[in-house]
Amino acid sequence: MRSPATGLSLVLGRTLLAWSEQVADGGLDRYQALGGFQGLQRAAALTPVEVIAELRSAGLRDRSGDAEPVYLNWQRFLMRHGRGTMVVDASELDPRHLAGAELLGKNPYGLLEALYVAARATGASRCLVLLPPQLAGQAAGLLNAAEQVAASGLGGGLALDLEISGDRQPSIMAHPEPPEGLGQCLLHDLETWYHITLVMSLGAGWHEALGVGGHTGTRLVTLLGAVNQPGLVETPMGSDLWQVITALGEGVKAGVTPLAVAIDGGMGGYLTPPAAQIPLATEELMAAGVDPGLGSLELLAEG
């Protein structure tokens, strides 16, 4: 089956989701059997500058609202000699976005490997994971996974000081300021950290090839509203936004007239169906007046 949104197979567009499904219920042994911690091994063989260069070559941009190239954040943090905290901001703008539960619930090791990669490259060891209320139940699983990795020795001699804050309220900004007292922060949203692991494991060229129209990698989006198949989907960056909704949502519900697309419940803006026929890409979304750090797309219809 091929998607009219991208010209790529849907299997290719489901990288993060397929990875999570393969790891689910298999634990650390399953993660390692699928190539887990090869990204950390690769990072250990590179200099910090070479790790940052790999992230730059991949064209990886933060999946939050600022959409900054990831390597710039790492470069600034490295210049401070890693004195600070690695922060995972899992507080999605729309609490209905399903990505956090999918990733943390099925594959916490993908996040941990990215944190180990960052620790190897920057020298930092302190990690803070900010969870919104709807993901507070994932804290125990993440801590258990961290203990498993530490006991296994897969961390390559590194030790992470992991703290989870489960009282985080859903963010109203793309990158809220982290709590005081952390010092300098290497901060990314949850999805971005998982992409970092894949880039380091599979290479910059692989990540770059996933995108469409010069954009790189994939994006997780939760479809809601007047579509036949709501739920979490993954699509290459640069895909036509309207086609993502209608093709991956398996069409508009019969008998309804679509009026608009609400981004993150309206907090990220609205688009009419004609205006939504734009690439899922940072500059194009910003030019249309909506938040490029979108998590959910809700198709609104008459009534």
N, C-alpha and C positions, 0 to 999 in steps of 0.2 A: 504494500500500500504506500502511495506517495502523497505527500501533502502539497496541495496547491499553494499553500502559504510560503513554501520554501524551495520546492523542487528537490528536497532531500528526503530520505526515508524517515518515517517517524521513529524508527529504531535508533537512527543516528541522532535524532533530536532529543532522545530520552536519556542522555548520559547520566546525569545525577540520579534520576529516578530508577533507572535500570540498576545502577550500582547499589543503591539502597535496598532494592528488592533482592538482589543477589546476596547481600550481607545479612539481611534480616533473619533473625532466629539462629544464625550460625555462629554468632559470637566472634571472639578474636581469632580463633583458628580459621574460621571461614574468611574473615577479612584478610588475614595473612595469605591464605591460599589463593585469593584473588589478586595478589600483588601488593597487599598492604605493607606499608613502610618501605617500599622501594623508593618512594619519593624522598623520604628522609635519608636513606642510604645515598641517594644521588646528591642530595644537598650537602651531605657530609664530605663528599669528594670535591666539592666546589668551594671557592672562596665566597665570602659574603657578597662581594661585588658581582661575581658570576651568577649567584642566585638571583640577585636583583635584575641583572641583565636578562635572565631567562623569563622573569615575570614581564619585563618590558617587551621582549620579543613576542611573547604570547598575546600582547595587546589586551591583557586582562584589566578591566575597569571595575571599580567597586559597584556592586549591585544596589547600593543605596542611592539616595537622591542626589548626592553630589557627583557620583559617577567618576570620581577621580581615578586616573591610572594608578593601579596598585603599587607599581614600583616607586612612584614618587613618595608615597607614604613610608615605604620601607627605607628609601634613601634618606629621608629626613630623620627617621628614627635611628638609623645606623650612625648618622653623623653625631648623634647624642650618645653613642657608644652603648646603646641598648639600656640606658638607665631609664627605666619606666615600666609600663605595664602593657601587656598584650590584652586587648579588650575584644570580646565577641558580643556584638550588640544584636541580640535576637528579638528585640522589641519591634515587631512589624507595625507599620502604620495601621493596617487593617487587621484586627484580631481574627478575622475569618480566613486569612491567608493560611494555607495548609502546609507550607514548606517547612516550617520549624518542626512541627510534630513528625513529619515524614522523615526528615534528615536525622534529627536527634533520636527519634524513636527506633529507627531501623539501623542507623549507621553512625553511632557516636564516634567511632574510631577515625572516620574521615576528618572530623573536626580536630581531634587530638593530634593526628599526624601533621596537620597544617601548623598547629601550635608548636610542635616539636621542630618542624622545619624553621619556623621563625626564631625559636630559641637558639637553634644551631647557627643561624645566620647573624643574629643580632646580639647574642649573649644575654638576652633577657630571660627570666624564668617565671616571673609573676604573671598569672593569667586571671582575668576576671570575665565571667560569662554573665551577661545581663539578660535575665529572662522576664518576659511579661507574665501576668497572672495565668494566661491560658497555657503556658508552657512550664509552669512551676513543677508539674508532675514529672518532667523529664530530668530534673536535677539528680535524682537518685541513680538513674541509669547511666548518666554521664559520669558521675563520681565512681560508680562501680567499674565502668569501662576504663577510667583513668587508673584505678588501682590494678586492674588486670595488665594494662600496658606496662606500668611501672614494675610489677612483679615479673613480667616476662623478659625484661631486659631489652625489649625492642626499641626503647628510647635512646639507645646508643650511649648510655652513660649520663644522659641529661636528666635533670629532675625538674618537674613543673610544680610550681606552687599554685594550685588551682583553687579558685574561689568562685562560688556560684551565688548570685544574688537573685532570689526568686520573688522579690517584691517589686520588681520593675513594672511601672505602669506603661501601657502602650504609648509609643512615642508620637508626638505631633510634629516632629521635625525629622528630617532625613538622618542626621547624625547629631543626636543630643549630646550635650557635654557630659562626659563621664563623672562619677562622683569625685568630690574633692579629695586630695591627698594621694592621688595615684601617680603624680608626676607626669612625664611625657607618656603619651599613649600611642601604641600601634593598634588602631581601631578599624575594624571592618565589620560589616553585617555578617550574619551567619552564613548565607549562601556563598559569599565571597571567599570565606575561609575554606569551604569545600572545594571551590574551583582552584585554590592555591595548591591543595594536595594533588589534584588531577594534573595540573600543569607540571608540577615537579615530578610526578610519576610517569607521565606519558609524553611530556615534551611540549615546547612552545608551538612547534609546527602543527601538532595534533589539535591543540586548542584553537589555533588560528583558522584551521580548515573547517571547523564546525560552523562558523558564522556565514552570513550571507551579505553580499554587497560591501565587502571590506570590513565588516564588523566581525568580532571574534567571540567564540564560546556560545553558551546557551543561557537560557533564562527560565526560571520557574515562575509560573503564573497560575493563580487560582481563578477559574471561570465560574461566574455566578449568573443568576437571572434567567432570562428567556432563551436559554440554549438547551438542546436536547440532552447533552452530557456535561453537566457541571462537574467541577473537580479540579484537581491539580494537574497541570500539564507542563511540559518542557519543550521549548522551541528554540531554534538557533537565533541568536541576536541578528537583527536586520530583517527578520520576517515581517511580512505585512501584518500590521496589528489587527485589521478587520478580518483577515483570513485566519489568523490565529484563533479569534473568537468563533468564527463560523465553521471553520474546518475542524479544529481540534475539539470544539464544543459540539461537533456532529450536527451542525445546522441550527437555524433559528426554529423555535417551537412553532408548530403549525397554527395558523390562524391569528398570529400576533404581528403587529407592526413595530419593528424596532425604532425607538426614538433617540436613544443616546447610550453612550458607554460611560459608566461611572467608574472613575479610578479610585481605588481604595475607599469605596463607599461615598465618594464625592469629595473626600479630603484632598485627593490629588488632582481634582478637576474633572471636567466632563468633555466628551467629544460626541458630535453627531456621527451617524454612520459614515457619511462621505468624508468627514474630517478624520475619522479613524483609519482611513486607508493610507497609512504612513508606515515607515519602517519602525520596528521595535528597536529603537536606537536613541542614544542620549540626546544628541543635538536636535533630531527631528521631533522628539517628544517635547523638549523644552521650547522649541519654536512654535509648537502647537498649544503651548500654555499649560501643559500638564506635567506632573511629577515623574521624572524618569526612573525614580526608585519604586515604581508601582509594584504592588503585591497581588492585588485582585482587580479583575475586570468584570464588571457587572453590566449585562445587557438589559437596559430598561425598555419596557414596552408600554403601549397605551393601556391605561387602567392600572 
